[in-house]
Amino acid sequence: MTNHVAPNYSREEQIRGLIEQISAYIEQFHHGSVELISVEGNTIKVRLGGACSECELSTQTLQGWVAGTLRQFFPDVNVIAAE
């Protein structure tokens, strides 16, 4: 029997992976996307794209969906939109 060792991903790699999963869902069901721009301390900067970039509900998507999901795993983060 071999021992399984969990991968040792950095915090930024974990955040990037989670955002990629969120983006895959948004792409499939809403024709939009979310892209990680930077992680600086507890501030995560993302850019909404596709259908989300012009949507009037993009603020709710950013804060409710993207930030809400990220805070489930990283409670101290602040998610902001990239200019």
Secondary structure, 3 states (H helix, E strand, C coil): CCCCCCCCCCHHHHHHHHHHHHHHHHHHHHCEEEEEEEEECCEEEEEEEEHHHHCCCHHHHHHHHHHHHHHHHCCCCEEEECC
